[in-house]
Structure formats: C-alpha cells, structure tokens
Amino acid sequence: MRVVVTGASGFVGGAVATALARDGHEVLALGRRPAGWAPPAGGAGRYATWDLERGPVEAAAPELASELRAHPADAVVHAAALADDWAPLARAMRINRDGTAHVRAALPGARFVHVSSSSVADPRRPEVNAGAEPPATRHLGAYGASKAAAERLLDGTDAVILRPHAVYGPGDTTLLPRIEAAARGGRLRLPRGGRVRHSFTHIDTLVDAVRLALDPAARPGVYPIADAEPVLLAEVVTEFLARRGRPARIVAVPFALADGAAALSEACARITGHRPRLTRYAVAQLGRERTYDLRAAREGLGLQPRPTTLEGCEAW
C-alpha cells in the first residue's frame, strides 16, 4: 500500500511512518522541517516537506502536488498538528483545521485516517469512561478548539478518526519530559497530588490502531484510543521519575488553587507577551479524570490495547 503520513517530523507521525515502512508499505512521509524523517533499514519510503501553515499543497509544495496527482496514494495518516495550547487561535486553526482540509483535498481518493486528540472534549469537565461524544464547543486553549474544528470538518465523511489521550513512549517530547522538567529539588507539585485516573496511550498502542484503521474493512467513525486499563497519574509519574534517576516527592496542590495560579500566570503572560509557566488547560488535563471506553476500538477496529508500561524509559 502507498501511504502518505503527515507530521512525520514529529513524535507520532514519525513513529507511524517508521512502523508502516517496516511493515512493507511504501511511505511518503511529510513534514514542515527539512530532513525530518528517514526510512528504517529495509523500509521503502522517502521524506518531503509541506508546511500546512502555508496553505494548500499546490501553493506550498507544487512539486509534491504534481507527484500526488501522478502517483495517488492508497491512504493517508494525518498526524500533523500544532500541539500548543497557548498558540494564537488563528494560527492553530490554519494548521489544525484548515490543514486537515488541505490534506483531504490533496488526496481525494485515499483512505483518510485522522489522528485527533482527547483534547476535543470540554476540559472543564472530567471524562469518566468516555466514548465517542461529539467535540465540545468550549475549550481552554487553541489546541483543543482547533482539533475539535478539524473533527467537525470530517463529520459525515468516510474518515477514521482516532482520539488518543496522553501519548507517551520513545520519542515523546511533550508529556512525560515536561513533567520531568517540572520536578525540582526532589519535589513535584501536581493538582490533587496526581491521585487521578488517566488512560495513557503508549505510542505502540496508537501505531497498532493506525494499522487497523488503514484496513478498508474498518468502519469510519470516531474511536477513543488508549492503553488497556486506566492508571493513577501519581503512580506513573513516580515510576517514571525513579527510572529516570530523578526521584521526587509529589506535593498535592488543591485543584482550585492550581487553577487560580494558572489563570494568574495566563493574565501576566498576556501583559508581558511571554508564555505562561502554567496554563488552565494543563491543570485541567492533569487534575481531572480522563478515562476512555475502548469498546468501539476493540469491536470496530479489532484493537487489542497494550498495558501501560514504562519499560525502557531510561533511554527515552
């Protein structure tokens, strides 16, 4: 199968492109950075640039547009995104919403697998065994709002939409590394002390879901994706820091206090023009339960989720 993978210069897209190339697919990996991905030994694939912020492929990458017309892809895995909750909303919409439309238009006959996010849900409410509810209409940052807009754009189409939460694993530059960076002086402050249940998603679990979604027999629709069982955030973080040689004592911060501090940090950031050290989005993501019902993925895709594991994280 000839598969286009967007966002291949990033964590998720790069892992997907590498796995599909190893599986024997012909991979055309796309990203905004030059030389952002290379095929694994024995894998068939190459890398090309397309910065979605610059618009449709005809304007942003005309040579690539010609190639896609001459050699149509069988499928596309759209993993490119601006994963920044403090980005300007207009920019996030250009990349995450409009970029999705541009990728869809550039590959009209290809099976479309869209890597969305659990952040499309209302961050002000906990998610307990959540299913494939429609995206929320209110958010605490540009990332969730723009990913929700991208999902709405695909509503009613034949796209397969995957909604992972808290993706981690080798190559992760966002989730666990940021938590590690926040551990200072042997202490880590977390809303509610991290005594909150979460459904983490190992990158291998997400790659498995992508493989299954590429099968023409997989039904279109929205699929929450996560590891087999929810875990306590505090337990995962404690194990991760210990394995990384940076053990820390978790200090519980009342949710309301953490949320208020984040709101103050955001207000100061708007005045100074600097990024806030803490956002309400981050507090909501860490301090409220985020667990997911995986029956749709099991039944509609045939996914067999892996257990949450930090095996090998010493070298991540």
Backbone as numpy.savetxt, mean C-alpha at the origin, in Angstrom:
# Nx Ny Nz CAx CAy CAz Cx Cy Cz
2.45 -14.81 -19.70 1.60 -13.62 -19.70 2.48 -12.38 -19.70
2.12 -11.39 -20.50 2.83 -10.11 -20.49 2.11 -9.20 -19.49
2.84 -8.79 -18.44 2.23 -8.04 -17.34 2.97 -6.72 -17.15
2.22 -5.65 -17.10 2.75 -4.34 -16.74 2.56 -4.15 -15.24
3.61 -3.70 -14.56 3.53 -3.43 -13.12 3.94 -1.98 -12.91
3.02 -1.15 -12.43 3.37 0.23 -12.12 3.88 0.33 -10.69
4.62 1.39 -10.42 5.17 1.57 -9.08 6.30 0.61 -8.78
6.97 0.10 -9.82 7.99 -0.93 -9.62 9.26 -0.40 -8.97
9.41 0.93 -8.88 10.56 1.47 -8.17 10.30 1.58 -6.68
9.09 1.18 -6.25 8.75 1.22 -4.84 8.71 -0.15 -4.20
8.34 -0.19 -2.93 8.35 -1.41 -2.13 7.40 -2.46 -2.70
6.11 -2.16 -2.79 5.13 -3.15 -3.22 5.29 -3.48 -4.70
5.34 -2.45 -5.55 5.47 -2.70 -6.98 6.72 -3.46 -7.33
7.83 -3.15 -6.67 9.07 -3.86 -6.94 8.99 -5.32 -6.55
8.37 -5.61 -5.40 8.23 -6.99 -4.97 7.33 -7.77 -5.92
6.24 -7.13 -6.38 5.34 -7.79 -7.31 6.03 -8.07 -8.63
6.73 -7.08 -9.17 7.42 -7.25 -10.45 8.45 -8.38 -10.38
9.21 -8.42 -9.31 10.23 -9.47 -9.15 9.59 -10.85 -9.05
8.53 -10.96 -8.27 7.87 -12.26 -8.10 7.28 -12.74 -9.42
6.63 -11.85 -10.17 6.02 -12.27 -11.44 7.08 -12.65 -12.46
8.20 -11.93 -12.47 9.28 -12.30 -13.39 9.83 -13.68 -13.04
9.97 -13.96 -11.76 10.44 -15.28 -11.32 9.44 -16.37 -11.67
8.16 -15.99 -11.71 7.12 -16.96 -12.07 7.12 -17.30 -13.56
7.88 -16.54 -14.34 7.95 -16.81 -15.78 7.16 -15.85 -16.64
6.53 -14.84 -16.03 5.82 -13.84 -16.82 6.82 -12.86 -17.45
6.42 -12.28 -18.56 7.19 -11.20 -19.17 6.72 -9.89 -18.53
7.61 -9.26 -17.79 7.22 -8.10 -16.98 7.76 -6.81 -17.58
6.87 -5.85 -17.76 7.27 -4.49 -18.09 7.02 -3.67 -16.83
8.10 -3.35 -16.14 8.00 -2.65 -14.86 8.12 -1.15 -15.09
7.22 -0.40 -14.50 7.19 1.04 -14.68 7.36 1.76 -13.36
8.04 2.89 -13.40 8.22 3.71 -12.21 8.61 5.11 -12.60
8.63 5.99 -11.62 8.97 7.39 -11.94 10.46 7.65 -11.84
11.19 6.78 -11.15 12.63 7.00 -10.99 13.41 6.25 -12.06
14.50 6.83 -12.56 15.34 6.11 -13.52 15.95 4.86 -12.87
16.04 3.80 -13.65 16.68 2.56 -13.18 16.12 2.11 -11.84
14.80 2.07 -11.73 14.17 1.76 -10.46 13.97 0.28 -10.17
14.18 -0.58 -11.17 13.97 -2.03 -10.97 14.77 -2.78 -12.00
15.25 -3.95 -11.63 15.94 -4.83 -12.56 15.39 -6.23 -12.40
15.22 -6.97 -13.49 14.66 -8.33 -13.38 15.59 -9.24 -12.61
15.05 -10.21 -11.89 15.89 -11.17 -11.17 16.59 -12.11 -12.15
17.60 -12.80 -11.67 18.34 -13.73 -12.52 17.39 -14.76 -13.11
17.42 -14.91 -14.41 16.56 -15.87 -15.09 15.17 -15.37 -15.39
14.84 -14.14 -14.94 13.50 -13.61 -15.17 13.46 -12.73 -16.41
12.31 -12.70 -17.04 12.14 -11.90 -18.25 11.44 -10.60 -17.89
12.11 -9.48 -18.16 11.49 -8.20 -17.87 12.43 -7.05 -18.10
11.86 -5.87 -18.15 12.65 -4.67 -18.26 11.92 -3.52 -17.57
12.63 -2.43 -17.39 12.11 -1.28 -16.66 12.02 -0.07 -17.58
10.93 0.70 -17.43 10.76 1.95 -18.17 10.17 2.99 -17.23
10.37 4.25 -17.55 9.88 5.32 -16.68 8.58 5.91 -17.20
7.69 6.16 -16.25 6.46 6.91 -16.51 6.07 7.57 -15.19
6.25 8.87 -15.13 5.86 9.63 -13.96 4.38 9.99 -14.10
3.54 9.34 -13.33 2.09 9.54 -13.47 1.68 10.98 -13.19
2.47 11.69 -12.42 2.12 13.08 -12.12 2.19 13.95 -13.37
2.94 13.50 -14.37 3.08 14.29 -15.60 1.95 14.05 -16.59
1.04 13.14 -16.26 -0.14 12.98 -17.09 -0.18 11.70 -17.87
-1.06 11.62 -18.89 -1.22 10.41 -19.70 0.09 9.97 -20.34
0.18 8.70 -20.65 1.42 8.15 -21.17 1.83 8.82 -22.48
0.87 9.21 -23.29 1.21 9.85 -24.57 2.00 11.14 -24.37
1.69 11.87 -23.30 2.40 13.12 -23.03 3.65 12.91 -22.18
3.56 12.00 -21.21 4.66 11.82 -20.26 5.74 10.87 -20.76
5.37 9.88 -21.57 6.34 8.87 -22.04 5.90 8.37 -23.41
6.06 9.19 -24.46 5.54 8.82 -25.79 6.11 7.53 -26.36
7.39 7.24 -26.10 7.97 5.98 -26.60 7.31 4.78 -25.93
7.04 4.91 -24.66 6.33 3.84 -23.94 4.93 3.67 -24.50
4.26 4.79 -24.81 2.91 4.72 -25.38 2.92 3.93 -26.68
3.93 4.17 -27.52 4.03 3.43 -28.78 4.24 1.95 -28.54
5.06 1.62 -27.54 5.32 0.21 -27.22 4.05 -0.48 -26.73
3.28 0.21 -25.89 2.06 -0.40 -25.36 1.03 -0.63 -26.45
1.01 0.24 -27.46 0.09 0.03 -28.58 0.55 -1.12 -29.46
1.88 -1.20 -29.68 2.42 -2.24 -30.56 2.42 -3.61 -29.90
2.63 -3.63 -28.58 2.71 -4.89 -27.85 1.80 -4.82 -26.62
0.51 -4.97 -26.79 -0.43 -4.85 -25.68 -0.13 -5.85 -24.56
-0.40 -5.42 -23.36 -0.20 -6.30 -22.20 -1.45 -7.13 -21.96
-1.25 -8.29 -21.36 -2.37 -9.13 -20.96 -3.00 -8.63 -19.66
-2.17 -8.05 -18.81 -2.65 -7.61 -17.51 -1.78 -6.48 -17.00
-2.34 -5.70 -16.09 -1.57 -4.65 -15.42 -1.84 -4.74 -13.93
-0.78 -4.63 -13.14 -0.89 -4.51 -11.69 -0.53 -3.07 -11.35
-1.51 -2.32 -10.93 -1.30 -0.89 -10.68 -0.98 -0.68 -9.20
0.32 -0.58 -8.91 0.77 -0.41 -7.53 1.37 0.97 -7.27
1.45 1.81 -8.31 2.03 3.14 -8.14 1.10 4.01 -7.31
1.68 4.77 -6.39 0.87 5.66 -5.55 1.79 6.63 -4.82
1.23 7.77 -4.48 1.89 8.71 -3.57 1.37 8.39 -2.17
2.18 7.68 -1.40 1.76 7.22 -0.07 2.22 8.22 0.98
1.56 9.37 1.00 1.96 10.47 1.89 0.69 11.15 2.39
0.39 10.96 3.66 -0.86 11.54 4.18 -0.77 13.06 4.33
0.42 13.64 4.25 0.58 15.09 4.39 0.82 15.76 3.04
0.70 15.03 1.95 0.87 15.63 0.63 -0.28 16.59 0.35
-0.05 17.61 -0.48 -1.17 18.46 -0.91 -2.22 17.62 -1.60
-3.48 17.88 -1.30 -4.56 17.05 -1.83 -4.55 17.05 -3.36
-4.32 18.21 -3.97 -4.35 18.28 -5.44 -3.28 17.37 -6.04
-2.09 17.35 -5.43 -1.03 16.49 -5.96 -1.37 15.02 -5.77
-1.88 14.66 -4.60 -2.26 13.27 -4.35 -3.34 12.82 -5.34
-4.28 13.68 -5.64 -5.33 13.33 -6.60 -4.75 13.16 -8.00
-3.81 14.00 -8.38 -3.19 13.86 -9.71 -2.52 12.51 -9.86
-1.84 12.07 -8.82 -1.08 10.83 -8.92 -1.96 9.61 -8.66
-2.71 9.63 -7.57 -3.43 8.43 -7.14 -4.77 8.22 -7.84
-5.51 9.29 -8.06 -6.79 9.16 -8.76 -6.62 9.27 -10.27
-6.07 10.43 -10.72 -5.92 10.64 -12.16 -4.92 9.65 -12.76
-3.87 9.32 -11.99 -2.90 8.34 -12.47 -3.53 6.99 -12.73
-4.46 6.60 -11.86 -5.18 5.34 -12.07 -5.96 5.39 -13.38
-6.62 6.51 -13.64 -7.37 6.66 -14.89 -6.44 6.60 -16.09
-5.26 7.20 -15.98 -4.32 7.20 -17.10 -3.79 5.80 -17.38
-3.50 5.03 -16.33 -3.02 3.66 -16.52 -4.11 2.80 -17.16
-5.32 2.97 -16.67 -6.44 2.21 -17.23 -6.62 2.53 -18.73
-6.53 3.82 -19.07 -6.72 4.23 -20.46 -5.58 3.74 -21.36
-4.37 3.65 -20.80 -3.22 3.23 -21.60 -3.23 1.74 -21.90
-3.99 0.98 -21.10 -4.01 -0.48 -21.25 -5.47 -0.95 -21.27
-6.24 -0.53 -22.26 -7.69 -0.75 -22.25 -8.12 -2.20 -22.29
-7.31 -3.09 -22.88 -7.73 -4.48 -22.98 -7.12 -5.38 -21.94
-6.34 -4.82 -21.03 -5.61 -5.65 -20.05 -6.44 -5.89 -18.80
-6.25 -7.06 -18.21 -6.87 -7.33 -16.91 -6.27 -6.35 -15.91
-7.12 -5.70 -15.12 -6.66 -4.61 -14.26 -6.73 -5.03 -12.80
-5.55 -5.11 -12.17 -5.45 -5.41 -10.74 -4.95 -4.15 -10.05
-5.78 -3.61 -9.21 -5.48 -2.33 -8.55 -5.10 -2.57 -7.10
-3.90 -2.13 -6.71 -3.47 -2.24 -5.32 -3.93 -0.98 -4.60
-5.00 -1.12 -3.83 -5.55 0.01 -3.10 -4.98 0.01 -1.68
-5.77 0.42 -0.72 -5.30 0.51 0.66 -6.49 0.50 1.61
-6.27 -0.01 2.81 -7.31 0.06 3.83 -7.57 1.50 4.25
-6.70 2.42 3.85 -6.87 3.82 4.21 -8.06 4.47 3.52
-8.73 3.75 2.62 -9.94 4.30 2.00 -11.09 4.37 3.00
-10.96 3.69 4.13 -12.01 3.69 5.15 -11.96 4.98 5.97
-13.01 5.22 6.73 -13.07 6.40 7.60 -12.08 6.21 8.75
-11.04 7.03 8.83 -10.03 6.82 9.88 -10.52 7.16 11.27
-11.64 7.86 11.37 -12.15 8.25 12.69 -12.88 7.12 13.40
-13.09 6.03 12.70 -13.79 4.89 13.29 -12.91 3.66 13.27
-12.99 2.81 14.30 -12.25 1.54 14.23 -12.86 0.64 13.17
-12.06 -0.26 12.65 -12.54 -1.28 11.72 -12.38 -2.63 12.40
-13.48 -3.30 12.63 -13.48 -4.58 13.33 -14.02 -5.64 12.38
-13.12 -6.52 11.95 -13.51 -7.58 11.01 -14.21 -6.98 9.78
-13.62 -5.92 9.24 -14.24 -5.16 8.15 -14.19 -5.93 6.84
-15.21 -5.72 6.03 -15.27 -6.33 4.71 -15.01 -5.32 3.62
-15.69 -5.49 2.50 -15.45 -4.64 1.34 -16.47 -3.51 1.27
-16.57 -2.75 2.36 -17.48 -1.62 2.37 -17.02 -0.56 1.37
-17.95 0.27 0.87 -17.56 1.34 -0.06 -16.58 2.30 0.60
-15.72 2.95 -0.17 -14.78 3.91 0.40 -15.50 5.03 1.15
-14.88 5.51 2.19 -15.47 6.60 2.97 -15.38 7.92 2.20
-16.14 8.89 2.66 -16.13 10.21 2.02 -15.42 11.25 2.88
-14.93 10.87 4.06 -14.16 11.79 4.87 -12.87 11.11 5.31
-11.78 11.89 5.32 -10.47 11.35 5.62 -9.64 12.37 6.38
-8.55 11.90 6.94 -7.66 12.77 7.70 -6.40 13.14 6.93
-6.34 12.80 5.67 -5.17 13.13 4.88 -5.40 12.87 3.42
-4.48 13.35 2.62 -4.63 13.26 1.17 -4.51 11.83 0.66
-3.74 11.00 1.35 -3.54 9.64 0.86 -4.86 8.87 0.85
-5.54 8.83 1.99 -6.79 8.10 2.06 -7.84 8.66 1.11
-7.93 9.99 1.04 -8.92 10.62 0.16 -8.66 10.29 -1.30
-7.40 10.32 -1.71 -7.09 10.08 -3.13 -7.19 8.60 -3.50
-6.85 7.71 -2.57 -7.02 6.28 -2.84 -8.51 5.91 -2.89
-9.31 6.55 -2.05 -10.76 6.33 -2.10 -11.31 6.81 -3.43
-10.83 7.95 -3.92 -11.29 8.48 -5.21 -10.91 7.53 -6.34
-9.73 6.92 -6.25 -9.31 5.97 -7.29 -10.22 4.75 -7.29
-10.60 4.28 -6.10 -11.52 3.14 -6.04 -12.87 3.49 -6.64
-13.36 4.67 -6.34 -14.66 5.07 -6.89 -14.60 5.16 -8.41
-13.46 5.57 -8.94 -13.27 5.65 -10.38 -13.40 4.26 -11.02
-12.99 3.22 -10.30 -13.02 1.85 -10.82 -14.32 1.12 -10.50
-15.18 1.76 -9.73 -16.44 1.12 -9.34 -17.26 0.75 -10.58
-17.75 -0.48 -10.62 -18.56 -0.93 -11.74 -17.77 -1.45 -12.93
-16.44 -1.46 -12.83 -15.62 -1.99 -13.91 -15.26 -3.44 -13.61
-14.44 -4.04 -14.47 -14.01 -5.43 -14.26 -12.70 -5.51 -13.48
-12.32 -4.43 -12.79 -11.07 -4.42 -12.04 -11.16 -5.29 -10.80
-10.02 -5.88 -10.43 -9.88 -6.56 -9.15 -9.13 -5.60 -8.23
-9.76 -5.22 -7.13 -9.20 -4.22 -6.21 -8.77 -4.92 -4.93
-7.48 -4.81 -4.61 -6.93 -5.42 -3.40 -6.71 -4.32 -2.36
-7.21 -4.56 -1.15 -7.08 -3.57 -0.07 -6.23 -4.13 1.06
-4.92 -4.03 0.98 -4.09 -4.50 2.09 -4.02 -3.46 3.21
-3.64 -3.91 4.39 -3.43 -3.02 5.53 -2.07 -3.31 6.14
-1.31 -2.24 6.42 -0.04 -2.35 7.14 0.89 -3.35 6.47
1.27 -3.06 5.23 2.16 -3.97 4.48 3.58 -3.85 5.03
4.21 -4.97 5.28 5.55 -4.99 5.86 6.34 -6.12 5.22
7.63 -6.16 5.51 8.48 -7.23 4.99 9.76 -6.68 4.40
10.58 -7.53 3.78 11.84 -7.07 3.18 11.58 -5.97 2.16
12.28 -4.85 2.33 12.10 -3.73 1.42 11.17 -2.65 1.95
10.49 -2.91 3.07 9.58 -1.92 3.66 10.37 -0.68 4.07
9.94 0.48 3.58 10.59 1.74 3.96 9.66 2.65 4.75
8.46 2.18 5.04 7.45 3.07 5.61 6.98 2.65 7.00
6.39 1.46 7.11 5.67 1.11 8.33 6.61 0.85 9.52
7.24 -0.31 9.54 8.07 -0.67 10.68 9.33 0.21 10.81
9.96 0.61 9.70 11.11 1.52 9.86 10.75 2.83 10.56
9.56 3.38 10.29 9.16 4.62 10.96 8.93 4.40 12.44
8.36 3.24 12.77 8.17 2.92 14.18 9.52 2.77 14.86
10.46 2.12 14.19 11.81 1.97 14.76 12.46 3.32 14.97
12.29 4.22 14.01 12.89 5.55 14.14 12.28 6.35 15.29
11.03 6.03 15.65 10.36 6.75 16.73 10.78 6.26 18.11
11.46 5.12 18.18 11.92 4.58 19.47 13.20 5.31 19.86
13.12 6.06 20.94 14.27 6.86 21.39 14.51 6.63 22.87
15.78 6.50 23.20 16.14 6.33 24.61 15.54 5.10 25.25
15.33 4.05 24.45 14.79 2.82 24.99 13.29 2.87 25.26
12.62 3.90 24.74 11.17 4.02 24.94 10.48 4.32 23.62
9.26 3.84 23.50 8.45 4.12 22.32 7.04 4.47 22.77
6.61 5.68 22.45 5.26 6.12 22.82 4.28 5.70 21.73
3.21 5.03 22.14 2.18 4.60 21.20 0.80 4.92 21.77
-0.13 5.34 20.92 -1.50 5.53 21.40 -2.03 4.23 22.01
-2.57 4.35 23.21 -3.12 3.19 23.92 -2.08 2.10 24.16
-0.83 2.47 24.10 0.23 1.51 24.35 0.33 0.39 23.33
-0.31 0.61 22.19 -0.27 -0.42 21.16 -1.10 -1.65 21.50
-1.95 -1.56 22.53 -2.80 -2.71 22.90 -4.05 -2.70 22.02
-3.82 -2.72 20.72 -4.87 -2.62 19.72 -4.64 -3.72 18.69
-5.71 -4.37 18.27 -5.59 -5.45 17.29 -5.48 -4.89 15.88
-4.56 -5.48 15.11 -4.35 -5.08 13.73 -4.20 -6.31 12.84
-4.64 -6.17 11.61 -4.37 -7.18 10.59 -3.20 -6.68 9.74
-2.03 -7.22 10.00 -0.86 -6.87 9.21 -0.89 -7.64 7.89
-0.13 -7.17 6.90 -0.05 -7.84 5.61 1.41 -8.00 5.20
1.93 -9.22 5.31 3.30 -9.47 4.84 3.32 -9.29 3.32
4.41 -8.76 2.82 4.51 -8.54 1.38 4.29 -9.83 0.60
4.68 -10.97 1.15 4.45 -12.24 0.46 2.96 -12.58 0.38
2.20 -12.22 1.41 0.75 -12.42 1.36 0.13 -11.57 0.26
0.57 -10.32 0.15 0.04 -9.44 -0.89 0.44 -9.94 -2.28
1.66 -10.39 -2.44 2.10 -10.93 -3.74 1.27 -12.15 -4.11
0.99 -13.01 -3.14 0.11 -14.17 -3.40 -1.25 -13.70 -3.92
-1.80 -12.66 -3.30 -3.11 -12.15 -3.72 -3.05 -11.60 -5.15
-1.96 -10.93 -5.49 -1.80 -10.40 -6.85 -1.76 -11.55 -7.86
-0.99 -12.57 -7.55 -0.92 -13.73 -8.45 -2.31 -14.29 -8.73
-3.09 -14.45 -7.68 -4.43 -15.02 -7.82 -5.36 -14.08 -8.57
-5.21 -12.78 -8.35 -6.06 -11.80 -9.01 -5.80 -11.73 -10.51
-4.61 -12.12 -10.95 -4.29 -12.12 -12.37 -4.99 -13.25 -13.13
-5.46 -14.24 -12.41 -6.18 -15.34 -13.05 -7.51 -14.83 -13.60
-7.79 -15.03 -14.88 -9.06 -14.56 -15.45 -10.28 -15.11 -14.73
-10.12 -16.21 -14.00 -11.25 -16.78 -13.28 -11.59 -16.01 -12.00
-10.66 -15.16 -11.55 -10.91 -14.39 -10.32 -12.00 -13.36 -10.58
-12.95 -13.27 -9.66 -14.08 -12.36 -9.85 -13.67 -10.91 -9.60
-14.13 -9.99 -10.43 -13.90 -8.56 -10.15 -14.53 -8.18 -8.82
-13.99 -7.15 -8.21 -14.54 -6.69 -6.95 -13.46 -6.24 -6.00
-13.85 -5.94 -4.77 -12.95 -5.44 -3.75 -12.64 -6.56 -2.76
-11.34 -6.73 -2.46 -10.91 -7.80 -1.56 -9.99 -7.25 -0.47
-10.42 -7.21 0.78 -9.48 -6.92 1.86 -8.41 -8.02 1.90
-7.16 -7.61 2.06 -6.03 -8.55 2.07 -5.24 -8.34 3.35
-4.92 -9.43 4.03 -4.12 -9.36 5.25 -3.59 -10.75 5.58
-2.71 -10.80 6.58 -2.23 -12.08 7.08 -3.38 -12.85 7.73
-3.10 -14.11 8.07 -4.15 -15.04 8.47 -4.97 -14.58 9.67
-4.30 -14.04 10.70 -5.01 -13.67 11.93 -4.53 -12.30 12.43
-5.42 -11.54 13.06 -4.99 -10.27 13.65 -4.00 -10.50 14.79
-3.22 -9.47 15.06 -2.23 -9.53 16.14 -2.29 -8.22 16.92
-1.72 -8.22 18.10 -1.62 -6.99 18.88 -0.44 -6.17 18.37
-0.70 -4.91 18.09 0.36 -4.04 17.59 1.56 -4.03 18.53
1.31 -3.94 19.85 2.40 -3.88 20.81 3.30 -5.10 20.73
2.72 -6.28 20.53 3.52 -7.50 20.46 4.39 -7.53 19.22
3.83 -7.09 18.09 4.61 -7.07 16.85 5.76 -6.06 16.97
5.46 -4.89 17.47 6.48 -3.84 17.59 7.58 -4.26 18.56
7.19 -4.85 19.69 8.19 -5.28 20.68 9.13 -6.33 20.09
8.56 -7.30 19.39 9.40 -8.33 18.78 10.30 -7.73 17.70
9.74 -6.85 16.89 10.51 -6.24 15.81 11.71 -5.46 16.36
11.49 -4.63 17.35 12.58 -3.83 17.91 13.63 -4.72 18.57
13.19 -5.77 19.26 14.14 -6.69 19.90 15.00 -7.39 18.85
14.37 -7.86 17.78 15.13 -8.53 16.72 16.11 -7.57 16.03
15.73 -6.31 15.96 16.58 -5.31 15.31 17.67 -4.79 16.24
17.73 -5.31 17.47 18.75 -4.87 18.41 18.47 -3.52 19.03
17.19 -3.11 19.03 16.82 -1.83 19.61 15.62 -2.00 20.54
15.75 -2.86 21.56 14.61 -3.10 22.45 14.15 -1.80 23.11
12.84 -1.67 23.24 12.30 -0.45 23.81 11.07 -0.78 24.65
10.87 0.01 25.69 9.68 -0.12 26.52 8.58 0.74 25.91
7.42 0.16 25.71 6.31 0.91 25.12 5.62 1.73 26.21
5.48 3.00 25.94 4.81 3.92 26.86 3.42 4.22 26.31
2.39 3.96 27.08 1.02 4.18 26.63 0.67 5.65 26.71
0.15 6.18 25.61 -0.35 7.55 25.56 -1.86 7.49 25.33
-2.65 8.15 26.17 -4.11 8.14 25.94 -4.42 8.61 24.51
-5.41 7.98 23.90 -5.71 8.29 22.50 -6.03 9.77 22.32
-6.87 10.32 23.21 -7.27 11.72 23.07 -6.06 12.65 23.16
-5.11 12.31 24.03 -3.91 13.14 24.17 -3.05 13.06 22.91
-2.88 11.85 22.36 -2.10 11.68 21.14 -2.76 12.40 19.97
-4.07 12.31 19.89 -4.81 12.96 18.81 -4.70 14.48 18.92
-4.79 15.00 20.13 -4.64 16.43 20.34 -3.25 16.93 20.01
-2.24 16.15 20.39 -0.86 16.53 20.07 -0.64 16.54 18.57
-1.25 15.58 17.87 -1.13 15.53 16.42 -1.80 16.73 15.77
-2.97 17.11 16.28 -3.67 18.27 15.73 -2.84 19.53 15.93
-2.19 19.67 17.07 -1.33 20.82 17.33 -0.12 20.80 16.41
0.46 19.62 16.22 1.60 19.49 15.32 1.23 19.89 13.88
0.04 19.48 13.45 -0.41 19.84 12.11 -0.64 21.34 11.99
-1.21 21.95 13.02 -1.45 23.39 12.99 -0.13 24.16 12.89
0.87 23.74 13.64 2.19 24.38 13.57 2.81 24.20 12.19
2.62 23.02 11.62 3.19 22.73 10.31 2.59 23.63 9.23
1.31 23.93 9.36 0.68 24.80 8.37 1.25 26.22 8.46
1.67 26.62 9.64 2.24 27.96 9.81 3.68 28.01 9.33
4.46 26.98 9.68 5.89 26.98 9.37 6.21 26.46 7.97
5.30 25.67 7.42 5.57 25.06 6.12 6.38 23.79 6.22
6.71 23.35 7.43 7.43 22.10 7.63 6.45 20.95 7.85
6.94 19.73 7.60 6.10 18.57 7.84 5.86 18.40 9.34
4.66 18.00 9.74 4.42 17.74 11.16 5.14 16.47 11.61
5.57 16.45 12.84 6.21 15.24 13.37 5.20 14.15 13.63
3.96 14.54 13.83 2.89 13.57 14.12 1.62 14.06 13.43
0.87 13.13 12.86 -0.39 13.49 12.20 -1.56 12.73 12.83
-2.75 13.29 12.69 -3.94 12.62 13.19 -4.19 11.32 12.43
-3.81 11.29 11.15 -3.93 10.05 10.37 -3.10 8.94 11.02
-1.84 9.25 11.37 -0.98 8.23 11.97 -1.55 7.76 13.31
-2.04 8.69 14.12 -2.62 8.32 15.41 -3.83 7.42 15.20
-4.68 7.77 14.23 -5.88 6.96 13.97 -5.52 5.58 13.46
-4.48 5.50 12.62 -4.09 4.21 12.08 -3.51 3.30 13.16
-2.74 3.86 14.07 -2.10 3.05 15.10 -2.99 2.80 16.30
-3.84 3.77 16.63 -4.55 3.73 17.89 -5.95 3.17 17.84
-6.45 2.82 16.66 -7.77 2.21 16.55 -7.64 0.83 15.92
-8.54 -0.07 16.30 -8.48 -1.42 15.74 -8.66 -1.38 14.23
-7.84 -2.16 13.52 -7.93 -2.32 12.07 -7.81 -3.80 11.76
-8.94 -4.50 11.77 -8.94 -5.94 11.46 -9.93 -6.20 10.33
-9.67 -7.26 9.55 -10.38 -7.45 8.30 -10.90 -8.86 8.12
-12.07 -8.94 7.49 -12.71 -10.21 7.15 -12.12 -10.68 5.82
-11.47 -11.83 5.83 -10.76 -12.32 4.64 -11.55 -13.38 3.88
-12.82 -13.55 4.22 -13.60 -14.59 3.53 -13.70 -14.32 2.04
-13.86 -13.08 1.64 -13.97 -12.78 0.21 -12.70 -13.16 -0.52
-11.55 -12.86 0.06 -10.28 -13.20 -0.58 -10.08 -14.70 -0.63
-10.51 -15.39 0.42 -10.36 -16.85 0.45 -11.28 -17.51 -0.58
-12.52 -17.01 -0.65 -13.50 -17.65 -1.52 -13.43 -17.13 -2.96
-13.24 -15.84 -3.14 -13.25 -15.26 -4.49 -11.93 -15.37 -5.22
-10.83 -15.37 -4.46 -9.50 -15.47 -5.07 -8.82 -16.80 -4.82
-9.23 -17.48 -3.75 -8.53 -18.70 -3.35 -7.30 -18.41 -2.51
-7.24 -17.23 -1.90 -6.08 -16.86 -1.09 -6.01 -17.69 0.17
-4.81 -18.15 0.48 -4.53 -18.82 1.74 -3.53 -17.93 2.49
-4.03 -17.01 3.30 -3.15 -16.02 3.94 -2.07 -16.68 4.80
-0.92 -16.09 4.80 0.19 -16.55 5.63 0.06 -15.93 7.03
0.64 -16.56 8.04 0.63 -15.94 9.37 1.58 -14.75 9.42
1.30 -13.82 10.30 2.21 -12.70 10.51 3.52 -13.22 11.04
4.62 -12.80 10.43 5.94 -13.27 10.86 6.98 -12.17 10.64
7.90 -12.08 11.58 9.02 -11.14 11.48 10.32 -11.89 11.20
10.21 -13.11 10.77 11.39 -13.93 10.47 12.28 -13.19 9.46
13.54 -13.03 9.83 14.49 -12.39 8.93 14.51 -10.88 8.98
13.73 -10.27 9.89 13.66 -8.81 9.88 14.96 -8.15 10.33
15.86 -8.94 10.90 17.16 -8.38 11.29 17.89 -7.81 10.07
17.59 -8.34 8.88 18.28 -7.92 7.66 17.42 -7.06 6.74
16.21 -6.69 7.19 15.35 -5.89 6.32 15.92 -4.49 6.18
